[in-house]
Amino acid sequence: MRVFSFLMTVIVSCITGICAQTSNPQWHLIRYEEKIRTNAATFENGQVLPKAHRVSSKRGNINLIYQTSVPDSIDTALTFAKSLWESKIYNNRPINIKIIFDYIEPDVAMFTDVLYYIDSDNIKDLNGCPSALAAQITDIEDSREDFPDGSIFFNADIDWTCNFSGSNYGEYNLTTMALIGIGRCLGFGSSVTCLENKYYFTSAFPSYFDKLLYNNSTRLSDLAEEGLQLADFVTSDNVYLHTPLNTYKVYAPEVYAPHSSLCYLDEDNSLMSYSVGKGSNFFSIDDKTTDIIKAIGWNLPQTGLNIKSYDVGDNGIGSSYESHSFYIDKGNKTIENCQWLFSLKNKSGQWVEVSTGNTQEFTIGMIDNPEDYYINLNGDLEGKIECDYSHGGAEYSANPFYLSLELEPVIFSIEDLKVIKQPEEYSFYVTFSVCYAGADYITVDVERENDVNVTNYYINEPFIAHVVTDKMWTLTYNWIHIRVKNKYGEATKVLTFNPEIVTDSEEISCSSIPVKWLQFFNLNGTVLYEGNPAEFRKGNLAPGIYIRKEMYDNNESTTFKYIVL
């Protein structure tokens, strides 16, 4: 027995005992390392696509398991990566992936340990199949939270960036690397390894990915271990991956690169390109990667009929404030005994029943109490439509239809607020982050007392927007208006900066308590404006001196002089 194979067997020896099922599977871990390297991609860094292009009514189920609690920004970045993959695959059994931040080798940004089938007694054709996919094929859920399909280890020494702007200042983007790690867990990457200048399949069997690799007419999975043919194949710089739809060049340098050779595409415009690295932003899963994942086996057949909607498209996006109707796309078939179920995900992440029906068509009403349910990263409720039916005397289940039910936008918090003073100019500027949902961008208006001009910012950065303002004056009042808007409503927050008489003070007073009501008076006490602060426009007031009264969510208020020049 080879030394490295023996060592890996020792590593997973406890796993085989834990997971004995009727098929008595054996398991093997394969590690994929993402070495620290600077982005060499010749293609542009990506932008986050609009929601309509990143959600689907047919979606998978990936469960991220955190070893320790993480900050909200990290959770957002990882959850977004998970949701992108869920929109590209369909699975009946959940995929369990553990997330770990740890101090690892300094030249490694991230590594992924992926569980693979080996030497399965009753299901020989699953040798080399990733555990996540094997669970779908066998319909046996071998993995669980304490025994995941894969584990992604992020280097805790790296200053990971969690922004979604498309701009990168030479740092590692967490979402981009998480997308790569999840792709590894789904089976992207070869199992070939090298020991003492001889080449082997790590688990003694070629993986499903290996079976797609060719050098001219020679298929990798047909080659014998330790032979010259396998060595020549791996270092040929002439390896291509064949899918039913296309052919892609695979990274196979003439000098073998551990954890890299045969594990990336040698092409641009792909998440799984070897050129993606430090400084890369990838916020979508490209067609090349999707095609390869499906060729590995993630084009799983669906035996049931499809559920369709009269007023919700294939992306599953609808309104929480309207009713929606559904039917089964039965073609020429005759179906009977329809049993419909509409569920929403609660705050614990569990599906709970909302309504049922037993007719050929099914209508759900508007959601009366959306605050009782889980609101996802996009600011939507997550819904699911299911239907059991009979046809020809047999019972079937339709393929579930997943819903993204939109709500009014929300601003969750203002974080990392920093005031940077410039005493020599009696000025300052502000940086902060806005955590929000329900839209893909925010608008920010900076208003200065005694200045008729208002500075406007449009920040196209979903989920967490990073704001850097222009200068404001320390001797006057200043206001920053933050707005998030969609077709259902608008959310606002106002930051108020009080004037400072002592300009060398280290602090500038800022109130971030939301202003819920705003009033303007002339010097005679006549009300000139009363209403939502988001709807007030400075240009509606003629030059002069006014009294401004702000009323806050905590029922306190502030009144001060307001000058329009």
C-alpha positions in Angstrom: 0.0 0.0 0.0 1.3 3.5 -0.9 2.5 5.6 2.1 0.4 8.6 1.3 -2.7 6.5 0.8 -2.1 4.8 4.1 -1.8 8.2 5.8 -5.0 9.5 4.4 -6.8 6.2 5.4 -5.6 6.9 9.0 -7.0 10.4 8.8 -10.5 9.2 7.8 -10.5 5.9 9.7 -13.0 7.2 12.2 -15.3 8.4 9.4 -15.9 5.0 8.0 -17.1 3.7 11.3 -19.4 6.7 11.9 -21.1 6.5 8.5 -21.8 2.9 7.9 -25.0 2.7 5.9 -26.7 -0.1 4.0 -24.2 0.5 1.1 -21.3 0.3 3.6 -19.4 3.2 1.9 -15.8 4.1 2.6 -14.6 7.7 2.5 -11.5 9.6 1.6 -10.5 13.3 2.1 -8.9 15.2 -0.7 -7.4 18.6 0.1 -7.3 21.5 -2.4 -5.1 24.4 -1.5 -5.5 27.9 -2.8 -2.0 29.3 -2.7 -1.5 33.0 -2.0 -0.8 34.6 -5.4 -1.6 38.0 -6.9 -4.5 38.3 -9.3 -3.2 37.8 -12.9 -6.5 37.8 -14.6 -6.8 39.7 -17.8 -10.5 40.1 -17.4 -12.4 42.7 -15.4 -13.3 42.2 -11.8 -17.0 41.4 -11.5 -20.0 43.3 -10.2 -22.9 41.8 -8.2 -25.7 41.0 -10.7 -29.2 42.3 -10.1 -31.3 40.0 -7.9 -33.4 38.8 -10.9 -30.3 37.2 -12.3 -29.0 35.6 -9.1 -32.1 33.8 -7.7 -34.2 31.0 -9.0 -37.4 29.2 -8.3 -35.4 26.0 -8.5 -32.7 26.1 -6.0 -30.4 23.9 -3.9 -29.9 23.6 -0.2 -26.4 24.3 1.2 -25.9 24.4 5.0 -22.9 26.4 6.2 -21.7 25.3 9.6 -19.6 27.9 11.5 -17.0 26.5 13.9 -17.1 29.8 15.8 -19.3 32.9 15.6 -18.2 35.4 13.0 -18.9 39.2 12.4 -21.9 40.2 10.4 -19.8 41.3 7.4 -18.2 37.9 7.2 -21.5 36.1 7.6 -23.0 38.3 4.8 -20.1 37.5 2.4 -20.3 33.8 3.0 -24.1 33.6 2.9 -24.1 35.4 -0.4 -21.6 32.9 -1.9 -23.8 30.1 -0.6 -27.0 31.6 -2.2 -25.2 32.0 -5.5 -24.4 28.3 -5.7 -27.9 27.4 -4.5 -29.3 29.2 -7.5 -27.2 27.0 -9.8 -27.8 23.5 -8.5 -30.8 21.4 -7.3 -30.5 18.9 -4.5 -32.9 16.9 -2.4 -30.4 16.2 0.4 -28.7 19.1 2.1 -25.0 19.8 1.4 -23.1 20.4 4.7 -20.0 22.5 4.6 -18.0 23.6 7.6 -16.4 27.0 7.7 -13.3 27.5 9.8 -10.9 30.5 10.3 -7.6 29.2 11.5 -3.9 30.0 11.3 -2.6 27.8 8.5 0.5 27.8 6.3 1.5 31.4 5.5 1.6 30.8 1.7 -1.9 29.4 1.7 -5.0 31.6 1.6 -7.5 28.9 1.9 -7.8 25.1 1.6 -10.8 22.8 1.2 -11.1 19.2 2.5 -13.6 17.4 0.4 -15.1 14.0 1.2 -15.1 11.3 -1.6 -16.5 7.8 -2.0 -14.0 5.0 -2.3 -14.4 1.2 -2.6 -18.1 1.1 -2.1 -19.3 -2.5 -2.0 -22.7 -2.2 -3.4 -22.5 1.0 -5.5 -19.2 0.6 -7.5 -20.0 3.4 -9.9 -19.8 5.9 -7.1 -16.1 5.5 -6.6 -14.5 9.0 -6.9 -17.9 10.7 -6.4 -17.9 13.7 -4.0 -20.0 13.0 -0.9 -22.3 15.9 -1.6 -23.3 14.4 -4.9 -23.4 10.8 -3.8 -26.1 11.8 -1.2 -28.3 13.0 -4.1 -27.7 9.9 -6.2 -28.3 7.3 -3.4 -30.8 9.4 -1.6 -28.9 8.6 1.6 -27.8 11.5 3.7 -24.4 10.3 5.0 -23.1 13.8 6.0 -24.3 15.9 8.8 -23.2 19.0 10.7 -20.5 17.1 12.7 -19.5 15.1 9.6 -19.7 17.5 6.6 -19.3 17.0 2.9 -16.5 19.5 2.9 -14.6 21.9 5.2 -13.3 25.3 4.0 -10.4 26.6 6.1 -9.7 30.4 5.7 -6.3 31.7 6.8 -7.0 33.8 9.9 -3.8 35.9 9.2 -5.3 37.4 6.1 -7.2 40.7 6.2 -10.2 39.4 4.2 -12.3 42.1 2.4 -16.0 41.6 2.4 -17.0 44.4 0.0 -19.3 43.9 -3.0 -18.3 47.0 -5.0 -16.3 45.4 -7.7 -13.3 47.5 -6.6 -10.4 45.7 -5.0 -7.3 47.2 -3.5 -5.1 44.1 -3.7 -6.8 42.2 -0.9 -8.4 38.7 -0.8 -12.2 38.9 -1.3 -14.0 36.5 1.0 -17.0 35.9 -1.2 -14.8 35.1 -4.2 -12.8 32.6 -2.3 -15.9 31.0 -0.7 -17.4 30.5 -4.1 -14.2 28.6 -5.1 -14.3 26.6 -1.9 -17.9 25.5 -2.4 -17.1 24.6 -6.0 -14.4 22.3 -4.6 -17.0 20.7 -2.3 -19.2 20.0 -5.3 -16.4 18.1 -7.0 -14.3 20.7 -9.1 -10.7 19.6 -9.1 -8.6 16.5 -9.9 -7.7 13.8 -7.5 -4.2 13.3 -9.0 -1.2 13.7 -6.7 2.5 13.2 -7.0 4.8 11.3 -4.6 8.4 10.6 -5.3 8.0 11.6 -8.9 5.2 9.1 -9.4 1.6 10.1 -10.0 -1.4 8.5 -8.4 -5.1 9.0 -7.9 -5.3 10.1 -4.3 -8.1 7.7 -3.3 -7.0 4.9 -5.7 -9.9 5.8 -8.1 -10.2 8.7 -10.5 -12.7 11.3 -9.4 -15.8 12.3 -11.4 -13.9 15.4 -12.4 -10.9 13.2 -13.6 -13.2 11.3 -15.9 -13.8 14.5 -17.9 -10.1 15.2 -18.6 -8.5 14.4 -22.0 -5.1 14.9 -23.7 -6.1 14.5 -27.3 -7.9 11.2 -27.4 -6.4 9.9 -24.1 -8.7 10.0 -21.1 -7.1 10.6 -17.7 -9.2 8.0 -16.0 -8.0 5.2 -18.3 -4.4 5.6 -17.4 -2.5 3.4 -14.9 -1.0 4.9 -11.7 2.8 5.3 -11.5 3.1 5.0 -15.2 4.9 7.3 -17.6 1.7 7.9 -19.5 0.1 9.4 -16.5 3.2 11.6 -15.8 3.2 12.8 -19.3 -0.5 13.6 -19.2 -0.3 15.6 -16.0 2.6 17.8 -17.2 1.6 18.1 -20.9 0.2 21.6 -20.9 -2.4 20.1 -23.2 -5.2 18.9 -21.0 -8.8 19.7 -21.9 -12.1 19.1 -20.1 -14.9 17.8 -22.2 -18.6 18.4 -21.3 -21.6 17.6 -23.6 -21.7 21.3 -24.5 -18.1 22.5 -24.7 -14.4 22.0 -24.2 -12.2 23.9 -21.7 -8.4 24.1 -21.3 -7.2 22.9 -17.9 -4.2 24.2 -16.0 -1.5 21.6 -16.5 2.0 23.2 -16.4 5.0 21.3 -17.6 6.4 21.4 -14.1 3.9 19.8 -11.7 2.4 22.2 -9.2 1.0 20.5 -6.1 -2.7 21.4 -5.4 -2.8 23.4 -8.6 -2.1 21.1 -11.6 -5.4 19.9 -13.1 -7.4 21.8 -10.5 -8.1 25.1 -12.4 -9.1 26.2 -15.8 -6.3 27.7 -18.0 -8.8 30.2 -19.4 -10.1 33.7 -18.6 -13.5 34.8 -17.5 -14.1 32.0 -15.1 -14.4 31.8 -11.3 -12.2 28.7 -11.4 -9.4 30.2 -13.5 -5.9 29.8 -12.2 -5.4 33.6 -12.7 -8.0 34.4 -10.0 -6.2 35.4 -6.8 -5.4 38.2 -4.4 -7.1 41.3 -5.8 -9.8 39.4 -7.7 -13.5 40.0 -7.2 -15.9 37.4 -8.6 -19.6 37.8 -7.6 -21.2 35.4 -10.0 -20.8 31.8 -11.1 -19.9 31.9 -14.8 -21.4 29.6 -17.5 -18.1 27.7 -17.8 -18.1 26.7 -14.2 -21.8 25.9 -14.2 -21.4 23.7 -17.3 -18.5 21.7 -15.7 -20.4 21.2 -12.4 -23.3 19.8 -14.3 -21.1 17.5 -16.3 -19.6 16.2 -13.0 -23.1 15.1 -12.1 -25.1 18.0 -10.8 -27.6 17.9 -13.7 -29.7 15.6 -11.5 -32.9 14.3 -13.1 -36.2 15.5 -11.6 -38.9 12.9 -11.7 -41.9 15.1 -10.8 -43.8 17.6 -12.9 -42.9 21.3 -12.6 -45.0 23.9 -10.7 -45.6 27.1 -12.5 -47.1 30.5 -11.6 -49.4 32.9 -13.5 -47.7 35.9 -12.0 -44.3 34.9 -10.7 -41.4 34.2 -13.2 -38.9 31.4 -13.2 -36.6 33.5 -10.9 -39.3 33.1 -8.1 -39.5 36.8 -7.3 -42.9 38.0 -6.1 -44.4 40.5 -3.7 -45.2 39.8 -0.1 -48.1 42.3 -0.4 -49.9 40.5 -3.2 -51.6 37.1 -3.8 -50.0 34.6 -6.3 -51.5 31.7 -8.1 -49.8 28.4 -9.1 -50.5 25.3 -11.2 -48.8 22.1 -12.3 -47.3 22.1 -15.8 -48.9 18.8 -16.7 -48.8 18.9 -20.5 -51.2 16.2 -21.8 -51.2 14.3 -18.5 -54.2 13.9 -16.3 -53.5 14.5 -12.7 -55.7 14.1 -9.6 -55.8 14.5 -5.8 -53.6 17.6 -5.7 -52.4 18.4 -2.2 -50.7 21.8 -2.1 -48.6 23.2 0.7 -47.2 26.8 1.1 -44.4 27.2 3.6 -42.3 30.1 4.8 -38.9 29.9 6.5 -39.1 31.0 10.1 -36.4 32.9 12.0 -34.8 29.6 13.1 -34.4 28.6 9.4 -37.2 26.0 9.5 -40.0 25.6 7.0 -43.4 26.3 8.6 -46.8 25.7 7.1 -48.7 28.9 6.0 -51.6 27.5 3.9 -52.8 24.4 2.1 -55.1 23.5 -0.8 -56.6 20.6 -2.7 -57.7 22.0 -6.1 -56.0 21.9 -9.5 -54.8 25.5 -8.9 -53.5 27.0 -5.7 -53.5 30.7 -4.6 -51.5 32.1 -1.7 -52.6 35.4 -0.1 -50.5 38.4 0.9 -48.3 37.9 4.0 -50.0 39.6 7.0 -47.1 39.3 9.4 -43.8 39.3 7.5 -41.9 40.3 10.7 -42.6 36.8 12.1 -40.5 35.1 9.4 -36.9 34.9 8.3 -35.8 37.8 6.1 -32.8 36.8 3.9 -29.8 38.7 2.6 -31.9 40.2 -0.2 -34.5 41.5 2.2 -37.0 38.9 1.1 -39.1 36.2 2.7 -38.2 32.7 1.6 -41.2 30.7 0.5 -41.8 27.2 -0.9 -44.7 25.8 -2.9 -45.1 22.0 -2.9 -47.7 19.7 -4.4 -48.3 15.9 -4.2 -50.6 14.5 -6.9 -51.6 11.2 -8.4 -51.3 10.1 -12.1 -52.2 6.7 -13.5 -52.9 5.3 -10.0 -49.4 6.3 -8.7 -48.4 9.0 -6.3 -45.9 11.7 -7.2 -44.5 14.9 -5.8 -44.0 17.9 -8.0 -40.7 19.7 -8.0 -40.8 22.4 -5.4 -41.2 26.1 -6.5 -39.1 28.4 -4.3 -40.2 32.0 -3.8 -38.4 35.2 -3.0 -41.2 37.4 -1.6 -40.1 41.0 -1.6 -40.7 43.5 1.2 -40.1 47.2 1.9 -36.4 48.0 2.2 -34.7 48.1 5.6 -31.6 49.7 7.0 -30.3 47.4 9.6 -27.4 49.5 11.0 -24.7 52.1 10.5 -21.4 50.7 11.4 -17.7 51.6 11.6 -18.5 55.4 11.8 -15.3 57.4 11.7 -15.0 61.2 11.7 -11.7 62.4 10.3 -11.0 66.0 11.3 -9.0 68.5 9.3 -8.5 71.3 11.9 -6.5 73.6 9.6 -9.6 73.9 7.3 -12.2 73.8 10.1 -13.6 70.8 8.3 -14.0 67.0 8.6 -15.2 64.1 6.5 -16.9 60.9 7.5 -16.6 57.2 6.6 -19.1 54.5 7.6 -20.8 51.3 6.4 -24.5 50.8 5.8 -26.0 47.4 6.4 -29.3 47.2 4.5 -31.6 45.0 2.4 -34.3 45.3 -0.1 -32.3 47.1 -2.8 -29.0 46.8 -4.6 -27.8 50.4 -3.9 -28.2 53.3 -1.5 -28.3 57.1 -2.0 -26.5 59.4 0.4 -27.1 63.2 0.6 -24.8 65.5 2.6 -26.4 68.7 3.7 -24.6 71.6 5.3 -26.1 74.5 7.2 -25.7 77.8 5.4 -25.0 76.0 2.1 -27.7 75.7 -0.6 -25.7 72.9 -2.3 -26.4 69.3 -1.3 -23.8 66.6 -2.3 -25.4 63.5 -3.6 -23.8 60.0 -3.7 -25.1 56.9 -5.5 -23.4 53.8 -4.1 -24.0 50.6 -6.1 -22.8 48.2 -3.4 -25.5 45.7 -2.2 -25.9 44.4 1.4 -23.1 46.5 2.9 -22.4 49.9 1.3 -19.1 51.7 2.2 -19.4 55.5 2.3 -16.8 58.2 2.2 -18.2 61.7 2.3 -16.9 65.0 1.0 -15.8 67.7 3.5 -18.2 69.3 6.0 -17.7 72.3 8.3 -17.0 72.0 12.0 -18.6 75.3 12.9 -22.1 74.5 11.6 -24.7 71.8 11.6 -24.3 69.0 9.0 -26.6 66.2 8.1 -26.1 63.0 6.2 -29.3 61.5 4.8 -29.2 57.8 3.9 -31.9 56.3 1.7 -32.8 52.9 0.5 -35.7 52.6 -1.9 -37.7 50.0 -3.8 -41.1 49.9 -5.4 -42.7 49.0 -2.0 -41.3 51.9 0.1 -38.3 53.7 1.4 -36.1 53.4 4.5 -34.1 56.4 5.8 -31.6 57.3 8.5 -30.2 60.7 9.2 -26.8 61.4 10.9 -26.7 64.8 12.6 -23.3 66.4 13.3 -23.4 69.3 15.8 -21.2 72.4 15.4 -18.0 72.5 17.5 -16.7 75.8 18.8 -13.3 74.4 19.8 -11.9 73.3 16.5 -9.0 71.3 17.9 -11.3 69.0 19.8 -10.7 65.3 19.2 -14.5 64.5 18.8 -17.3 65.9 16.8 -20.7 65.1 18.3 -22.9 62.8 16.0 -26.4 61.6 16.6 -27.4 58.5 14.6 -30.8 58.1 16.2 -33.2 57.9 13.2 -35.2 61.1 12.6 -38.8 60.1 12.3 -40.4 63.5 11.8 -39.1 66.9 10.7 -40.6 70.4 11.0 -39.5 73.8 9.7 -40.8 77.1 11.1 -40.3 80.7 10.1 -39.3 83.2 12.8 -43.0 83.9 13.4 -43.6 80.3 14.3 -45.5 79.4 11.2 -45.0 75.7 10.1 -43.5 75.7 6.6 -42.8 72.0 6.4 -43.9 69.0 8.4 -43.3 65.4 7.4 -40.9 62.6 6.6 -37.3 63.9 6.5 -36.6 61.8 3.4 -39.1 63.9 1.5 -37.7 67.3 2.5 -35.8 69.2 -0.1 -33.7 72.3 0.9 -34.6 74.0 -2.4 -38.2 74.3 -1.2 -37.1 77.0 1.3 -36.3 80.6 0.2 -33.1 82.1 1.5 -33.5 83.1 5.1 -33.4 82.1 8.8 -35.6 79.2 10.0 -36.2 77.0 13.0 -35.6 73.3 12.4 -37.0 70.7 14.8 -36.0 67.0 14.5 -38.1 64.3 16.3 -36.4 61.0 16.9 -37.5 57.4 17.3 -36.7 57.6 21.0 -39.4 60.4 21.3 -36.7 63.0 22.0 -36.3 66.1 19.8 -33.8 68.8 19.0 -34.5 72.4 17.9 -31.9 74.7 16.3 -31.4 77.6 13.9 -31.3 76.8 10.2 -30.0 79.2 7.6 -30.6 79.0 3.8 -28.4 81.2 1.7 
